[in-house]
Structure formats: structure tokens, C-alpha cells
């Protein structure tokens, strides 16, 4: 066996427990400690996002004595805790517009809501007042199927009145009568439907 072969240089063996290992990574930042700094510890207020590197023993020691509010007065701590409720974000007064503030101009424009508010809730009205202000919608007549078909034949809507039905009937009769088309009798079927539709509406009391 050739002990000088370059193949022996590639062989790696696990170090024994007695042999010291080289630290992999940053070392502990505690003064005089040479252990591996595997654990992070926050540096404190006004240095958010920055951390110390400690070994396990020293990070426990650091955390036991860590105080984020160290050096702050009781008033400052109370103010910080109050701001923490809203996530340290600014807030604005609710339920008051520019026209309601003391000393505001009476001509100050009202808020222009982009949301359609049919009940007037956003403008301070209650539901009872909103219902009273709304005009009742006219009730649409409920017709039978025959009456609806007759209206369709005449080209009329449900809310039409008697005089409008008579006027439309006369107009269609003049348009499709053979005498108005030079004796052409090809429109007789259409004319019969118009006459029948008018008789249906007349029987229903609509004209």
C-alpha cells in the first residue's frame, strides 16, 4: 500500500470528543467569552432590529436583566403603553365634521358621501324619519296572463291607462287595415290579433 498516495489526503475523519472544535459562526460578545454566539438578544430601545450575539449562558443572563423601558420616566412609559394600543399610529376624532367644530364657518360644505345612503343614516337621520321621507312606490297592477299578452300585442306596458289603450288600438288598426295598404290582405292575421287583444282589455275593464 502506497501511504504517499494523494487519495489519503481526501479521507476525513470525525474528531474525537477530546479534540477542540473550531467555532463555526460569530463568537459570543460577552467580554472574555470565546464560546459560539448562537443566540440573538435585542440591543434595546432606539436600536430596534439590532441584536447582540451570545452563548446560551450569557443570553440567559442578559435576558434576565433586560428592560426595554430602562431610563424612561413613568409618564413616558404610560404614554408609550397608550400608543401601543393603536400600534403607534396617528388617530383622528370621529363623529365630527368641519361644520360642527366651534368657530367653523356656517357655510362650510357638508361631507360628500360617495356611498349612496337612501335611509340618510350617514347624515344623522334615524330609520323612522327616513321611512317617512321616502315616497311610497306606486303599486303595479297585477294582471292575468291573457291581459299581459294582450298588452304585448298592442305594444303597451302594464301601467298604461284606458285612453292610451284606445289611442294605440286606433293607430294599429289604421296601419294594418287592408284599405290602408292598397287592398293587401297579408296583414289580416295581425289585424285580427290586434282586435282580439283590444276586446280582451275591454272585457277586463281597462278601456
C-alpha positions as CSV (number, residue, x, y, z in Angstrom):
1,X,0.0,0.0,0.0
2,X,1.3,3.4,-1.0
3,X,1.0,5.7,2.0
4,X,2.1,8.6,0.0
5,X,-0.9,8.3,-2.4
6,X,-2.9,11.6,-2.8
7,X,-6.0,9.5,-2.1
8,X,-5.2,9.6,1.6
9,X,-5.4,13.4,1.6
10,X,-9.2,13.2,0.8
11,X,-10.0,11.0,3.7
12,X,-11.8,12.9,6.5
13,X,-12.4,11.5,10.0
14,X,-14.6,12.8,12.8
15,X,-12.6,14.5,15.6
16,X,-12.7,12.8,19.0
17,X,-14.5,14.4,21.9
18,X,-11.2,15.4,23.5
19,X,-10.1,17.4,20.5
20,X,-11.2,21.1,20.5
21,X,-13.5,22.1,17.7
22,X,-13.2,25.3,15.7
23,X,-16.1,27.7,16.3
24,X,-18.5,27.9,13.3
25,X,-20.1,31.4,13.2
26,X,-19.8,34.5,15.3
27,X,-18.4,34.2,18.8
28,X,-20.1,35.4,22.0
29,X,-20.0,39.1,22.5
30,X,-19.8,38.9,26.3
31,X,-16.4,40.2,27.5
32,X,-13.9,37.3,27.9
33,X,-16.2,34.6,26.5
34,X,-14.9,32.7,23.5
35,X,-17.9,30.4,23.0
36,X,-20.0,30.4,19.9
37,X,-22.6,33.2,19.8
38,X,-25.6,31.1,18.7
39,X,-28.3,33.2,20.2
40,X,-29.5,36.7,19.5
41,X,-30.5,39.3,22.1
42,X,-32.1,42.8,21.3
43,X,-29.9,45.8,21.9
44,X,-32.7,47.9,23.4
45,X,-34.8,50.9,22.8
46,X,-34.0,53.2,19.8
47,X,-31.9,50.3,18.4
48,X,-34.7,48.1,17.1
49,X,-33.7,45.5,14.6
50,X,-30.1,45.2,16.1
51,X,-29.0,42.3,18.2
52,X,-26.1,41.0,20.3
53,X,-24.7,37.5,19.8
54,X,-24.4,35.5,23.0
55,X,-23.8,31.9,24.0
56,X,-26.6,30.1,25.9
57,X,-25.4,31.0,29.4
58,X,-24.8,34.7,28.6
59,X,-28.1,35.2,26.7
60,X,-30.0,33.9,29.7
61,X,-28.1,36.3,31.9
62,X,-28.8,39.2,29.5
63,X,-32.5,38.4,29.2
64,X,-32.9,38.1,33.0
65,X,-31.8,41.7,33.4
66,X,-33.2,43.2,30.1
67,X,-35.6,46.1,30.5
68,X,-36.8,47.9,27.4
69,X,-38.1,50.9,29.4
70,X,-34.8,51.4,31.3
71,X,-34.2,55.2,31.6
72,X,-37.8,56.2,30.9
73,X,-39.9,58.1,33.3
74,X,-43.3,56.8,34.5
75,X,-45.1,59.4,32.3
76,X,-43.1,58.3,29.2
77,X,-43.9,54.6,29.9
78,X,-47.6,55.4,30.3
79,X,-47.6,57.4,27.0
80,X,-45.8,54.5,25.3
81,X,-48.3,52.0,26.6
82,X,-51.2,54.2,25.4
83,X,-49.8,54.5,21.9
84,X,-49.2,50.7,21.8
85,X,-52.9,50.1,21.9
86,X,-53.3,51.7,18.5
87,X,-50.0,50.4,17.2
88,X,-48.2,53.8,17.5
89,X,-50.3,55.2,14.5
90,X,-52.0,58.6,14.4
91,X,-55.7,58.8,15.0
92,X,-58.4,61.3,14.2
93,X,-61.5,62.4,16.0
94,X,-64.6,60.6,14.9
95,X,-68.2,61.8,14.7
96,X,-67.3,65.4,14.0
97,X,-67.1,67.3,10.7
98,X,-65.8,70.8,10.0
99,X,-69.2,72.4,10.2
100,X,-69.7,71.1,13.8
101,X,-66.5,72.4,15.2
102,X,-66.6,75.6,17.3
103,X,-65.9,78.7,15.3
104,X,-66.3,76.9,12.0
105,X,-68.0,78.9,9.2
106,X,-71.7,78.2,8.8
107,X,-71.2,78.0,5.1
108,X,-68.8,75.0,5.4
109,X,-69.8,72.4,2.9
110,X,-71.2,69.1,4.1
111,X,-69.4,65.9,3.6
112,X,-70.0,64.5,0.1
113,X,-70.5,60.8,0.8
114,X,-69.5,58.6,-2.1
115,X,-71.7,55.8,-0.7
116,X,-75.4,56.1,-1.6
117,X,-77.3,56.4,1.6
118,X,-81.0,56.1,0.9
119,X,-82.0,56.0,4.6
120,X,-80.0,59.0,5.5
121,X,-78.2,57.2,8.3
122,X,-74.8,58.7,7.5
123,X,-76.3,62.2,7.7
124,X,-77.6,61.7,11.2
125,X,-81.2,60.7,10.4
126,X,-82.8,57.7,12.0
127,X,-84.7,55.0,10.2
128,X,-88.2,56.3,11.2
129,X,-87.6,59.7,9.6
130,X,-86.1,58.1,6.5
131,X,-89.1,55.9,6.0
132,X,-91.4,58.9,6.4
133,X,-89.4,61.0,3.8
134,X,-89.5,58.2,1.2
135,X,-92.5,58.5,-1.0
136,X,-94.4,55.2,-1.3
137,X,-93.8,53.5,-4.6
138,X,-96.9,53.1,-6.7
139,X,-98.4,49.6,-6.7
140,X,-98.1,48.0,-10.1
141,X,-101.3,46.4,-11.2
142,X,-101.4,42.6,-11.2
143,X,-102.9,41.3,-14.5
144,X,-103.7,37.8,-15.7
145,X,-101.8,36.1,-18.4
146,X,-104.4,37.0,-21.0
147,X,-104.3,40.7,-20.2
148,X,-100.5,40.7,-20.3
149,X,-100.4,39.0,-23.7
150,X,-103.0,41.5,-25.0
151,X,-100.8,44.4,-23.8
152,X,-97.8,42.8,-25.5
153,X,-99.7,42.5,-28.8
154,X,-100.5,46.2,-28.6
155,X,-97.0,47.1,-27.6
156,X,-98.1,48.6,-24.2
157,X,-96.7,48.5,-20.7
158,X,-98.6,47.3,-17.5
159,X,-99.2,50.9,-16.2
160,X,-101.0,52.2,-19.3
161,X,-104.4,53.8,-18.9
162,X,-107.6,53.5,-20.8
163,X,-107.2,56.5,-23.2
164,X,-103.7,55.3,-24.2
165,X,-105.0,51.8,-25.0
166,X,-107.7,53.3,-27.2
167,X,-105.3,55.6,-29.0
168,X,-102.8,52.7,-29.6
169,X,-105.6,50.5,-30.9
170,X,-106.8,53.1,-33.4
171,X,-103.3,53.7,-34.6
172,X,-102.6,49.9,-35.2
173,X,-106.0,49.3,-36.9
174,X,-105.3,52.2,-39.4
175,X,-101.8,50.8,-40.0
176,X,-102.7,47.2,-40.7
177,X,-106.2,47.6,-42.3
178,X,-106.2,46.3,-45.9
179,X,-107.7,49.7,-47.1
180,X,-104.6,51.5,-45.7
181,X,-102.3,49.0,-47.6
182,X,-103.9,49.2,-51.1
183,X,-106.1,46.2,-50.6
184,X,-103.2,44.0,-49.4
185,X,-104.7,41.3,-47.2
186,X,-101.4,39.9,-45.9
187,X,-101.8,41.9,-42.6
188,X,-105.2,40.4,-41.8
189,X,-103.8,38.0,-39.2
190,X,-102.0,40.8,-37.4
191,X,-105.2,42.9,-37.5
192,X,-107.2,40.1,-36.0
193,X,-104.7,39.7,-33.2
194,X,-105.0,43.5,-32.5
195,X,-108.8,43.4,-32.4
196,X,-108.8,40.3,-30.2
197,X,-106.3,42.0,-27.8
198,X,-108.4,45.1,-27.6
199,X,-111.5,43.0,-26.8
200,X,-109.6,41.3,-24.0
201,X,-108.6,44.6,-22.4
202,X,-112.1,46.0,-22.8
203,X,-113.5,42.9,-21.0
204,X,-111.0,43.4,-18.2
205,X,-112.3,47.0,-17.8
206,X,-109.0,48.6,-18.8
207,X,-110.6,50.7,-21.7
